[in-house]
Amino acid sequence: MVPEKLIIIRANINDAAILTELSVTTFRDTFGPPVNNGEDVDRYIADEMSIEKLRAELNDRGNLFFLAYYGGLLIGYVKMRATMIPPELERCCPIEIERLYVLKEFQNRKAGAALMNFCLDYATSHSYDMVWLGVWEHNYKALKFYKNFGFEWFGSHPFVLGDDVQTDVLMKRSLTPRASLLR
């Protein structure tokens, strides 16, 4: 895939249905069985990825959703927000990458890297000095991806998936003007 052919646009309320469909697909592909119990995944999706929930998130001015299209096909998305600040980052001006997902058939084709570079550029151009995120401690592929972008561990917090209380590793990356890797 050629990253230059990837188009990233800001989502709005009219994108709720396609965003819901993509969210469910990418979440199941990443965290569904055999990685996690199917009932836990189903419960999480029902609670957190309904079209009503995504409409509310899209209407919340504290959330930013961006959609990635390749050849007219929606292949990924990212959600960013600056409303949640971990105590460890209170002296910074951070923004969180809350979700970054790409369809499995487009992974390892630089779509995720293009979305990450977009996030880093967005954060830098909007005067944030830190980007942070949480990632499941057993999502080794994502952990490696974030480390390759210069993210480092700074803490952890619980993440509830159905009845399963898991641990998310918190990672951060300081920003300098126009700082991005893996271009």
RALINSUL-V554189 format. One record per residue. N is the residue number from 1. RES is the residue in one small letter. D_FIRST is the distance of its C-alpha to the first C-alpha in whole Angstrom. Layout:
n;res;d_first
N;RES;D_FIRST
N;RES;D_FIRST
This chain:
n;res;d_first
1;m;0
2;v;4
3;p;6
4;e;9
5;k;8
6;l;8
7;i;12
8;i;15
9;i;18
10;r;21
11;a;22
12;n;26
13;i;29
14;n;27
15;d;24
16;a;26
17;a;26
18;i;22
19;l;22
20;t;25
21;e;23
22;l;19
23;s;22
24;v;24
25;t;21
26;t;19
27;f;22
28;r;23
29;d;20
30;t;21
31;f;25
32;g;26
33;p;28
34;p;29
35;v;28
36;n;30
37;n;33
38;g;32
39;e;35
40;d;34
41;v;30
42;d;32
43;r;34
44;y;32
45;i;30
46;a;33
47;d;34
48;e;31
49;m;28
50;s;31
51;i;30
52;e;33
53;k;32
54;l;29
55;r;31
56;a;33
57;e;30
58;l;29
59;n;32
60;d;33
61;r;33
62;g;32
63;n;28
64;l;25
65;f;22
66;f;19
67;l;17
68;a;13
69;y;12
70;y;9
71;g;10
72;g;14
73;l;13
74;l;14
75;i;12
76;g;14
77;y;16
78;v;19
79;k;22
80;m;24
81;r;28
82;a;31
83;t;34
84;m;34
85;i;35
86;p;36
87;p;39
88;e;38
89;l;36
90;e;38
91;r;39
92;c;36
93;c;34
94;p;31
95;i;28
96;e;27
97;i;23
98;e;25
99;r;22
100;l;18
101;y;16
102;v;13
103;l;13
104;k;13
105;e;11
106;f;8
107;q;10
108;n;9
109;r;5
110;k;7
111;a;8
112;g;11
113;a;11
114;a;11
115;l;13
116;m;16
117;n;16
118;f;16
119;c;19
120;l;21
121;d;21
122;y;22
123;a;25
124;t;26
125;s;26
126;h;28
127;s;31
128;y;30
129;d;30
130;m;29
131;v;26
132;w;27
133;l;26
134;g;27
135;v;25
136;w;27
137;e;29
138;h;28
139;n;24
140;y;23
141;k;19
142;a;20
143;l;22
144;k;21
145;f;18
146;y;20
147;k;22
148;n;19
149;f;19
150;g;23
151;f;25
152;e;28
153;w;30
154;f;33
155;g;34
156;s;34
157;h;35
158;p;36
159;f;33
160;v;35
161;l;33
162;g;36
163;d;38
164;d;36
165;v;37
166;q;34
167;t;33
168;d;30
169;v;30
170;l;30
171;m;28
172;k;28
173;r;26
174;s;29
175;l;27
176;t;28
177;p;27
178;r;24
179;a;23
180;s;19
181;l;18
182;l;15
183;r;13
